Amino acid sequence: MRLLARPARTAGWLVVGASGWTLAAALLGVLGTETVVPVWSLWPCTVLAVLCGAAACAVASATSGGAGSVFWRQFGYAVTLIAAGTVSQAVDTQRSLGDVMAFTPITGLLFLASVAVGVHALVRVPGARRTWQGTVALFLDIAIVAVAAGLVLARVLTVMPVPLPTGALATAVQVIVLGGAGAAVVAVVKVGMSGTGAVHGPALWILSPVGTLGPISLVVAPALQQWPHLSATVVVLPLFAVLLTVSAFSQVRANVAGSSAVRAVAGERRRGISAIPLVSVLATSVMLIVAIMDLRYLPAGYAAGAIMLILLVVVRQHVALSDNVLLLDRLADQARHDDLTGLPNRRFFTDLLNSGRNAAGGTVAVCDLDNFAALNDRLGDASGDAVLRQAGERIVRTAGEGALVARLTGDEFGILLPAGHPLAAGDLLAEALLRAFQEPLPADGHDLLVTVTVGLASGSGDTVADLLRRAELALQAAQRVGADRYQRHTDALDTSARNSAQMAAALRRGFDAGEFRLVYQPIVELPHGIIRGVEALVRWHPDGGSPVSPAEFIPVAEQTGLIIDLGAWILDTACADAAAWQARWGADAPRVSINVSARQLLDPDLPGLVAAALSRHGLEPRGITCEITETAVFAGGPALDTVRALREIGVGIALDDFGTGHSSLTLLRTCPVTTLKVDKSFIDELNGSPQQEAIAASLRGIADTLGLRAVAEGVETQDQADRLHALGYRYAQGFYFARPTPAAEIDLALALAA
């Protein structure tokens, strides 16, 4: 058992042992041709070399599992029988000196039994699982190899007669030679064609030359008769022992490294391309050429075998070509379908639109699952995949017969309706999709309410190929408004898209040229209007052009991602101005509010960017407030994580336009808010009926209860300011107090107030 504690080393020593005994036999054999050596001197070396092989099989069996262990154990039995047969033949040789091959019935039975057990072990090795087409190809390969091997062996046995008198023993020798060759064929078939995971593939390849040792022994036997100490058995069996120990060593190393399964998979992948049938044909062709040159004609049996071999190869190549065609079709189908849902993919969808088959007209809808990314983050990828599968099935049922449904991107589906489809008229398809997703989706043990937003486009003739782009443009327009809605494509959307593209280019040029400026709108304390804070607002003044409204360029900056660079510039500039005010006015310096877009909140680097700006300008975190919208953080996920990280730095968090988004009280509990900015729409209703003022009053009460600061936005009159103060508001912002102004004007206002 101590030897098996380090099996690879043990197997390696057995290789050394078999090689050593083989070398000793070779040296004694050569020495015996020059001087006299005992007749029996090579037989112990041969027996010990074979026993090393049997021991190596035992080690391989002990380190293998399942069918592999059984194979090596049974093959070890066969090798043990060979060792016994060798001992028996050694005795026979001492009794019958001068015979070309001393062989008694007992020796023949032992060798026959070893061949039977070895072939049985090889046949029992399980092959890889195959389709019925693969099974047919495998049997054709086996038939090709069998016919080729049969032809070659028939020729070998014809030109190399058995060195024994005709009878049972001569027949036994022929069976042993054929059995050994058959075992080699089985090994080749197992590894080269069928593949096997139970036994290490290279180990069987190393064993395959064993089949040639039998014919070799018939060739060398007559030539060795002049030296009494030499025999065909002592020449070939040591070589067999070396091959066997090396093969077992390869198996043991694979077992210890755990790579057998990996190599089996690699072999499985390579099995489609096999050179073995071609090698079989080549070997047979060489044999036939030699036979014709020797006999001056081609015997009928050889001709029949050659014809059979050619027919088998032709059929095999036809099967291979058919398999390749099926494989290419399958790969093409996979390349045009989505693995998760089984639906056609974007390539399939666009190819169909571009094919011209829908020139008569059609309708394309692009359907996007609302807030899917946040849902996937909360529930995990498995539930997210289940949602996508269920959503795809629901869209297919909703679109009905004749519609093509495809998964275009992660959570985006495309629907193509031909002209005349019941849902192709008007906005029926979009309305049907919105209704369908009012019901919860059963997914992975959850009932989830997942709404959709839809973009719709219709056309005919040359416009059909462009319908997908138009529908996606309409979807983007719908998403800018909100979720659970649809938008039909219009020419105005194309114009807007072109303008957005042009503005995006101008934005980049303007940003690089330094055309942006910051202005600040004061946030005052009621009732006296003392400046307690300012909101930083960006303005764009293109060189040689008129100012561009933020309502025009901010959405484009968000769509193109320029908002990240622009936001970093705003942050740095605002922190620089805030630091200057803090140094100049001390405790009376205004707190600066900086707007942070939803796109910026998805940037995990934002908290680090804020911290770096504060440190760079020597500004205390309490001097900065980040203004966010309810919709940006309502779904949670990475955006809410970013807000929490910002609050941990120490900056304030303000919910801008509060009351117009989701207005969830749960959000006030989960989001670390410090300020509520009440939307202007509620301020406009002040001084009306009590019902109209109720919301503004309630929001102030909620802020007080939660310990938050409430700021009223959009104050435009003295009456609104007075009423807000009466309702308990302490902070307000609007044109009544001041319009947005440069930092220098804020400095002047602070100086006048002082």
Order of alpha helices (4+ residues) and beta strands (2+ residues): alpha-alpha-alpha-alpha-alpha-alpha-alpha-alpha-alpha-alpha-alpha-alpha-alpha-beta-alpha-alpha-beta-beta-alpha-beta-beta-beta-alpha-beta-alpha-beta-beta-alpha-alpha-beta-alpha-alpha-beta-alpha-alpha-beta-alpha-beta-alpha-alpha-beta-alpha-beta-alpha
